[in-house]
Amino acid sequence: MIIRKGRSTVTFVFSPGQGARTVAVVGSFNNWDPAKGRMRRQRDGTFRRRETLPPGRYEYKFFVDGRWFVDPDGEGRVPNPYGTENSMVAVG
């Protein structure tokens, strides 16, 4: 899920269910590096991370305990070179 605040601030929200230990949002905005996209667990059980991004279109996925997930509530999906899909968000 994407929550917007202003034109360039995006909050990524993911609800992995019970038992998830580490969650990261990774994508074209952080070179697909899980260490650069660690999300924080919230009291409601979701994980969140806020990013300020320049205008453009970005692809992303959630990396949960070593497994990749598309955003079930994202703005859209696009095919990737690995035969699966990435989530997509447009900023600006």
Backbone as ProteinMPNN parsed JSONL, in Angstrom:
{"seq_chain_A": "MIIRKGRSTVTFVFSPGQGARTVAVVGSFNNWDPAKGRMRRQRDGTFRRRETLPPGRYEYKFFVDGRWFVDPDGEGRVPNPYGTENSMVAVG", "coords_chain_A": {"N_chain_A": [[0.851, -1.172, 0.0], [0.421, 2.261, -0.645], [0.933, 5.361, 0.816], [0.433, 8.721, 0.425], [2.031, 11.86, 1.0], [2.006, 15.045, 0.323], [3.73, 16.005, -2.729], [6.025, 14.493, -3.197], [6.605, 12.739, -1.13], [6.376, 9.483, -0.054], [4.858, 6.857, 1.635], [5.514, 3.582, 2.204], [3.644, 0.722, 2.884], [3.302, -2.42, 4.356], [1.689, -5.453, 5.063], [2.571, -8.265, 6.335], [1.503, -10.36, 7.751], [1.445, -12.651, 10.547], [4.508, -13.447, 12.207], [6.594, -12.5, 10.538], [9.927, -11.403, 10.382], [11.937, -9.661, 9.303], [11.476, -6.971, 7.123], [11.707, -5.293, 4.066], [11.504, -2.558, 1.79], [12.302, -2.562, -1.49], [13.758, -1.325, -4.474], [13.857, 0.415, -7.647], [14.549, 2.904, -6.739], [16.365, 2.596, -4.677], [18.426, 1.016, -5.574], [17.717, -1.675, -5.427], [18.461, -2.722, -2.963], [18.176, -4.411, -0.024], [19.197, -3.613, 2.478], [19.067, -0.873, 2.38], [16.414, -0.31, 2.544], [15.032, -1.011, 4.859], [12.169, -1.675, 6.812], [9.98, -0.463, 9.412], [8.381, -2.116, 12.082], [5.028, -1.615, 13.026], [2.635, -0.81, 15.629], [0.195, -1.873, 14.847], [0.893, -4.126, 13.471], [1.678, -3.858, 10.849], [4.32, -3.018, 8.503], [6.308, -0.176, 7.89], [7.741, 2.393, 5.795], [9.008, 5.534, 5.028], [9.69, 7.454, 2.184], [11.305, 10.047, 0.379], [10.98, 10.986, -2.815], [12.204, 11.955, -6.029], [10.3, 13.316, -8.814], [8.924, 10.839, -10.945], [8.766, 7.449, -12.275], [8.702, 4.492, -10.458], [9.86, 1.196, -9.786], [9.2, -1.49, -7.541], [9.491, -3.912, -4.826], [8.533, -5.922, -2.004], [10.707, -7.277, 0.408], [10.701, -9.951, 2.293], [11.813, -11.631, 4.985], [13.728, -12.894, 3.323], [12.253, -13.525, 1.052], [10.545, -12.519, -1.965], [7.89, -10.195, -2.566], [5.134, -8.841, -4.336], [3.372, -5.727, -4.129], [0.266, -6.054, -2.851], [-1.667, -4.098, -2.808], [-0.806, -2.086, -4.423], [-0.184, 0.59, -6.855], [0.08, -0.354, -9.407], [1.354, -2.934, -11.627], [4.258, -4.23, -13.233], [5.923, -6.183, -15.747], [8.966, -7.965, -15.044], [12.484, -8.696, -15.808], [12.825, -11.284, -14.882], [10.722, -12.929, -15.205], [8.635, -12.547, -13.514], [6.63, -10.183, -11.684], [6.931, -6.664, -10.882], [5.969, -4.226, -8.467], [4.615, -0.921, -9.0], [5.069, 2.596, -8.701], [4.115, 5.94, -9.244], [5.521, 9.137, -8.985], [5.007, 12.569, -8.393]], "CA_chain_A": [[0.0, 0.0, 0.0], [1.136, 3.524, -0.732], [0.286, 6.533, 1.412], [1.133, 9.907, -0.069], [1.975, 13.108, 1.751], [2.633, 15.993, -0.587], [3.992, 15.527, -4.086], [7.179, 13.604, -3.349], [6.778, 11.849, 0.019], [5.61, 8.261, -0.192], [5.031, 5.885, 2.711], [5.229, 2.22, 1.805], [3.052, -0.034, 3.985], [3.129, -3.828, 4.011], [1.16, -6.276, 6.14], [2.965, -9.621, 5.965], [0.9, -11.372, 8.604], [2.195, -13.021, 11.751], [5.759, -14.175, 12.113], [7.645, -11.871, 9.73], [10.96, -10.79, 11.22], [12.529, -8.509, 8.628], [10.774, -6.54, 5.917], [12.329, -4.139, 3.416], [10.975, -2.165, 0.485], [13.465, -2.403, -2.359], [13.33, -0.991, -5.815], [14.72, 1.221, -8.506], [14.938, 4.117, -6.008], [17.459, 2.309, -3.749], [19.28, 0.012, -6.225], [17.258, -3.004, -5.048], [19.288, -3.115, -1.813], [17.351, -4.546, 1.175], [19.763, -2.871, 3.607], [18.691, 0.537, 2.242], [14.963, -0.165, 2.579], [14.432, -1.661, 6.027], [10.909, -1.087, 7.262], [9.751, -0.586, 10.856], [7.115, -2.723, 12.509], [4.128, -0.713, 13.736], [1.792, -1.466, 16.633], [-0.9, -2.608, 14.197], [1.449, -5.292, 12.804], [2.194, -3.521, 9.519], [5.663, -2.463, 8.413], [6.251, 1.081, 7.133], [8.943, 3.178, 5.509], [8.74, 6.763, 4.288], [10.738, 7.858, 1.24], [11.104, 11.252, -0.415], [11.467, 10.61, -4.139], [11.985, 12.927, -7.093], [9.273, 12.889, -9.756], [9.289, 9.747, -11.846], [8.099, 6.169, -12.087], [9.604, 3.592, -9.746], [9.457, -0.185, -9.57], [9.603, -1.941, -6.212], [8.931, -5.12, -4.233], [8.831, -6.093, -0.585], [11.602, -8.395, 0.67], [10.253, -10.393, 3.619], [12.541, -12.821, 5.448], [14.404, -13.534, 2.208], [11.347, -13.832, -0.064], [10.04, -11.346, -2.674], [6.445, -10.058, -2.675], [4.603, -7.617, -4.932], [2.451, -4.991, -3.258], [-1.095, -6.423, -3.265], [-2.491, -2.898, -2.866], [-0.036, -1.066, -5.123], [-0.807, 1.346, -7.946], [0.139, -1.122, -10.639], [2.412, -3.932, -11.742], [4.935, -4.292, -14.524], [6.764, -7.376, -15.838], [10.404, -7.764, -14.878], [13.251, -9.627, -16.642], [12.926, -12.595, -14.246], [9.494, -13.67, -15.467], [7.624, -12.231, -12.493], [6.206, -8.783, -11.763], [7.28, -5.686, -9.861], [4.97, -3.19, -8.225], [4.99, 0.348, -9.596], [4.502, 3.818, -8.146], [4.474, 7.162, -9.959], [5.666, 10.271, -8.074], [5.027, 13.872, -9.048]], "C_chain_A": [[0.898, 1.236, 0.0], [0.292, 4.599, -0.058], [1.1, 7.734, 0.97], [0.958, 11.082, 0.886], [2.73, 14.129, 0.909], [2.909, 15.346, -1.933], [5.086, 14.479, -4.162], [7.397, 12.652, -2.178], [5.809, 10.681, -0.086], [5.895, 7.38, 1.015], [4.591, 4.529, 2.187], [4.738, 1.466, 3.034], [2.856, -1.468, 3.519], [2.676, -4.586, 5.25], [1.452, -7.739, 5.821], [2.271, -10.72, 6.763], [1.826, -11.696, 9.76], [3.517, -13.697, 11.401], [6.858, -13.55, 11.28], [8.644, -11.185, 10.654], [11.565, -9.553, 10.58], [11.784, -8.238, 7.334], [11.5, -5.313, 5.377], [11.55, -3.837, 2.143], [12.2, -1.859, -0.372], [12.982, -2.117, -3.773], [14.333, -0.145, -6.559], [15.19, 2.491, -7.811], [16.058, 3.867, -5.002], [18.357, 1.171, -4.255], [18.967, -1.41, -5.771], [18.06, -3.58, -3.878], [18.438, -3.204, -0.546], [17.883, -3.769, 2.376], [19.372, -1.391, 3.572], [17.184, 0.766, 2.362], [14.28, -0.82, 3.766], [13.198, -0.9, 6.503], [10.756, -1.326, 8.764], [8.382, -1.175, 11.135], [6.324, -1.701, 13.329], [3.287, -1.505, 14.737], [0.676, -2.299, 16.016], [-0.413, -3.833, 13.423], [1.957, -5.036, 11.4], [3.643, -3.057, 9.638], [5.575, -1.233, 7.525], [7.635, 1.671, 6.92], [8.541, 4.366, 4.643], [9.95, 7.108, 3.433], [10.339, 9.169, 0.58], [11.778, 10.997, -1.754], [11.25, 11.734, -5.136], [10.898, 12.427, -8.044], [9.793, 11.793, -10.69], [8.466, 8.514, -11.551], [9.107, 5.189, -11.504], [9.001, 2.197, -9.645], [9.969, -0.608, -8.202], [8.963, -3.278, -5.874], [9.22, -5.073, -2.732], [9.676, -7.356, -0.434], [11.375, -8.812, 2.118], [10.952, -11.694, 3.973], [13.133, -13.611, 4.285], [13.533, -13.893, 1.018], [10.779, -12.536, -0.639], [8.518, -11.368, -2.756], [6.106, -8.776, -3.421], [3.659, -6.979, -3.926], [1.023, -5.323, -3.693], [-2.029, -5.226, -3.413], [-1.806, -1.773, -3.631], [-0.8, -0.416, -6.265], [-0.818, 0.579, -9.257], [1.279, -2.115, -10.59], [2.98, -3.9, -13.15], [5.781, -5.566, -14.562], [8.227, -7.016, -15.616], [11.159, -8.814, -15.686], [13.341, -11.049, -16.083], [11.659, -13.426, -14.408], [8.43, -13.483, -14.41], [7.221, -10.768, -12.682], [6.793, -7.962, -10.627], [6.083, -4.768, -9.659], [5.503, -1.888, -8.78], [4.328, 1.491, -8.861], [5.011, 4.999, -8.973], [4.463, 8.321, -8.959], [5.691, 11.546, -8.893], [3.912, 14.028, -9.931]], "O_chain_A": [[1.986, 1.238, 0.575], [-0.902, 4.73, -0.325], [2.321, 7.757, 1.126], [-0.098, 11.274, 1.49], [3.956, 14.072, 0.802], [2.387, 14.274, -2.239], [5.094, 13.66, -5.081], [8.307, 11.824, -2.236], [4.595, 10.86, -0.19], [7.055, 7.181, 1.377], [3.444, 4.348, 1.78], [5.342, 1.556, 4.103], [2.319, -1.715, 2.439], [3.206, -4.39, 6.344], [0.676, -8.386, 5.118], [2.447, -11.901, 6.463], [2.875, -11.073, 9.92], [3.614, -14.427, 10.415], [7.985, -14.043, 11.315], [8.262, -10.478, 11.587], [11.696, -8.514, 11.228], [11.499, -9.148, 6.556], [11.862, -4.41, 6.131], [11.006, -4.736, 1.502], [13.024, -1.012, -0.026], [11.937, -2.605, -4.204], [15.489, -0.008, -6.161], [16.157, 3.104, -8.264], [16.654, 4.825, -4.511], [18.97, 0.455, -3.463], [19.858, -2.259, -5.735], [18.304, -4.785, -3.819], [18.013, -2.169, -0.032], [17.099, -3.312, 3.208], [19.348, -0.73, 4.61], [16.724, 1.905, 2.292], [13.096, -1.15, 3.703], [13.185, 0.328, 6.584], [11.326, -2.267, 9.317], [7.377, -0.802, 10.53], [6.867, -1.02, 14.199], [3.244, -2.734, 14.683], [0.258, -3.308, 16.585], [-1.215, -4.513, 12.783], [2.602, -5.904, 10.811], [4.125, -2.746, 10.727], [4.858, -1.234, 6.525], [8.554, 1.49, 7.719], [7.825, 4.217, 3.653], [11.089, 7.06, 3.899], [9.169, 9.378, 0.259], [12.993, 10.815, -1.824], [10.217, 12.402, -5.096], [10.608, 11.23, -8.071], [10.934, 11.824, -11.151], [7.585, 8.526, -10.692], [10.228, 5.072, -11.997], [7.797, 2.035, -9.446], [11.022, -0.158, -7.752], [8.026, -3.722, -6.537], [10.043, -4.286, -2.265], [9.4, -8.377, -1.064], [11.797, -8.127, 3.05], [10.719, -12.729, 3.347], [13.056, -14.839, 4.256], [14.017, -14.505, 0.065], [10.554, -11.572, 0.092], [7.919, -12.418, -2.985], [6.716, -7.736, -3.173], [3.207, -7.63, -2.984], [0.604, -4.925, -4.78], [-3.066, -5.326, -4.068], [-2.197, -0.613, -3.495], [-1.916, -0.817, -6.596], [-1.65, 0.845, -10.125], [2.066, -2.139, -9.643], [2.288, -3.588, -14.119], [6.303, -5.991, -13.531], [8.672, -5.918, -15.951], [10.538, -9.741, -16.206], [13.881, -11.932, -16.748], [11.536, -14.5, -13.819], [7.422, -14.191, -14.412], [7.458, -10.192, -13.743], [7.112, -8.484, -9.559], [5.285, -4.561, -10.573], [6.705, -1.753, -9.009], [3.174, 1.388, -8.443], [6.181, 5.05, -9.351], [3.518, 8.472, -8.184], [6.315, 11.605, -9.952], [3.77, 15.071, -10.569]]}, "name": "protein", "num_of_chains": 1, "seq": "MIIRKGRSTVTFVFSPGQGARTVAVVGSFNNWDPAKGRMRRQRDGTFRRRETLPPGRYEYKFFVDGRWFVDPDGEGRVPNPYGTENSMVAVG"}
